[in-house]
Amino acid sequence: MNLPPEDIHQRLLVARLPSPPQTLMRLMLLCQSDDAGMSELSDLIASDPGLAAKVLSVAHSAAYHRSGTKSLTLLQAASTLGMALIKVLVISESVFQTFNAFRQAGGVDLRYFWRHSLSVAVLARALADRQDSASAEEAYVAGLLHDVGRLALLAAVPERYAELFTQADDPGLCHQEQRELGMSHAEAGAWLLEHWHLGEAMVQAVLHHHDDASQQKEAQPLARLVHLAHRLAALPLNKPFDGAPGVREQGLTAEEITAIIQKASLQVKQIARDLGVDISDTDLSPAPGQVITRPAPLDTPQIRLAQEVLDRSVLNEMAMTLINLTSTNAALTSLRQHASALLQLEDAIVMLARDNQLTLVPVSMNEHHLDATPLSFDVTLDAPMAQCVAQRKVVFSKRHSPSASILLDVMQTNEVILLPLLTSQHCLGVLAAAVPPDLSPYIKTQLPTLQAFGVYAGLALSRRRLADKNRPAQTMSAKQAQQLEIKRVAQAVNLLVDSLSKATQAAPMAPVDLSLAVRDIVQLLQHRQLIPGNIDITSELPNRASWVQGSLGLIKQILLILIKNACESMPDGGQIVVNGGVLVQRDGGVYSALTVSDTGAGVKEAIQAQLYEHMPNSARSEGEIHNFGLSVVNSLVDKMAGHLKFSASPTGTRFDILLPCARNPSV
């Protein structure tokens, strides 16, 4: 009896793909080495289909990758995750395999699988090197993952697939898988790659690697290449090559193909030797009808012990990573990324508690939520949030339930999870994430791990914030690095201001929500990491709209320039606070105040001179970017009939901008 496709899909998504323990050990040593490079790390990951799949899937998740952008290579994916997160993943896999002892693999010998996957990868790269229709790196990864469906099915449904795994990997296997599971390993692998957003060409290459020659005529170049590599990998080395469909289009002779196969075999043996993995023998082909020995199931105490060790080791490593980052802002971004990598919660928002835990303020999120997320959430008006904060426990909220959370609309999903970030005494905030429908049943079984994640994350954020407050004076080398960082930030902000300036040159004055403008800019700078690591930026805004008569683009330019100026005035680090919405009466009119203050030393005369210095000529060469300064702020405030004042002292600088209030346009 076949399992329902949705059941197999759920199992595939949460399956842990086994890796050679030697590879994990080498990776662990590399991650702990001070002089290991990312290229060396990615080369090692590229020797194992399971780890390569994990790194690629995490790097293409919503926490890291923008939808619609080009797929990442394995080196780019590893660089995106970084050494610290890869170390967390390696520890997770190592602990899991130590306690699980490949139980989900049913005692099957995996050496033949690893050798075949490496052989197809090396052959695919060699073939791609001879033509321009496919990237050699993409061909290698597609070859490495072409049979990932076999590994995934073995991990997901071992009781049904362990014996099938020993069958010869040919089209007949696909038919047998269809009969017994309702899904072939090619379909399972393609479905996973599509879920991981690895690109249509790679998905098709995995899906069609068992097609016959007539079907391959209409296939994409990468699919034809992997199909040929898969066929060549099955040819014996001690027999002359007698031709195979697909060779002719490569323009290769039989002698050239034989040379490619022999060279690939030597490369695979070398990789095996380097790793200490026994995959290079020629007699490892699976034996049909092999007796599968099954270990005794783990008892309940063993399961609890395994989960406890996994939680403590992996989550402790995550906490140390967060603590060792340069700032709280960087830690918040990393927290979302760890939630994606470890919990499969790709789409998350981190909210910190304010006002005696009655308000949650979003401080870190994916870019596509910037415009939809409110400035803050009143906990008393959202029952799931109130339950999460007050009871300090994980809460799920579904659409159409009696107490559905407002986050369902914000995150455009049908279910969210609210995970409290805890210290021993307080709830610092909440990590809210969209729950993927396919993963909902599985995630609900992981409550102890989810709760532990919130504890470790909360303690790490608490220590990270304490470290920011007690940051010692920088060494000379650190100061030089920070100066480079400030220069990078200034250049990036100038580009943003220039873009806004071009877009708003002829924009008419209209009602603008000042609070929304502040929120957008602060979150944009945090999301793009345009605040130096030793500087904290916060915004203090009312829980209402603050309508002013002006231009959204001009207000954003003012904010960007003032924040950039504040960063430049604090090379040793400090704090920036942006306030908006306070009502002020002046000259018979009512204004709303926009305030940017910092803890950097300011000299009144110097600031005065910058505010009223000669404005740069508006005529400029195409592509030239101005170094926007305080004089631009003065001009933009004048355009909106506002007023500007400032104060400066050795302990801080403050700019107050008053903009005329406007009526709510929707009233």
PyMOL commands that set and color helices and strands:
alter all, ss='L'
color gray80, all
select helices_A, chain A and resi 5-14+21-32+38-45+49-59+74-100+103-105+111-128+136-145+148-156+158-161+164-166+171-181+185-195+200-207+213-216+221-233+247-250+254-275+300-323+328-343+367-369+379-381+383-391+407-410+437-444+447-469+476-503+514-527+552-568+604-611+630-639
alter helices_A, ss='H'
color red, helices_A
select strands_A, chain A and resi 348-354+359-365+377-378+395-398+415-422+427-434+510-513+535-540+547-550+574-586+589-598+643-649+652-660
alter strands_A, ss='S'
color yellow, strands_A
deselect
rebuild
show_as cartoon
